Amino acid sequence: MLAEKTLYIVQQFEKQGRRLVQGRQMDFKTADEAIKRAERDAGRAAGVIAVQQTVDTETGEVLEEPIILAQYGDVPMGISGD
């Protein structure tokens, strides 16, 4: 039996010179909490993204493609599905 869990993650991005680098990453219990945090962080970070991801808690394997819940500012190419 699969031990799966849905994660709601907010990832911030910061500028280092011309590059975008990952900043703080936070986990939330619900999609709504993650979206609200991403909205609040939008003015403080170069970019921020909230995603929903389902993983197997035993293996750590990602079971499905992440779903973008919210995105603000600059995020690295490929993360937002471009």
Secondary structure, DSSP 8 states (H G I E B T S, - for coil): ---EEEEEEEEEEEEETTEEEEEEEEEESSHHHHHHHHHHHTTTSSEEEEEEEEEETTT--B-S--EEEEEEE---TTTT--
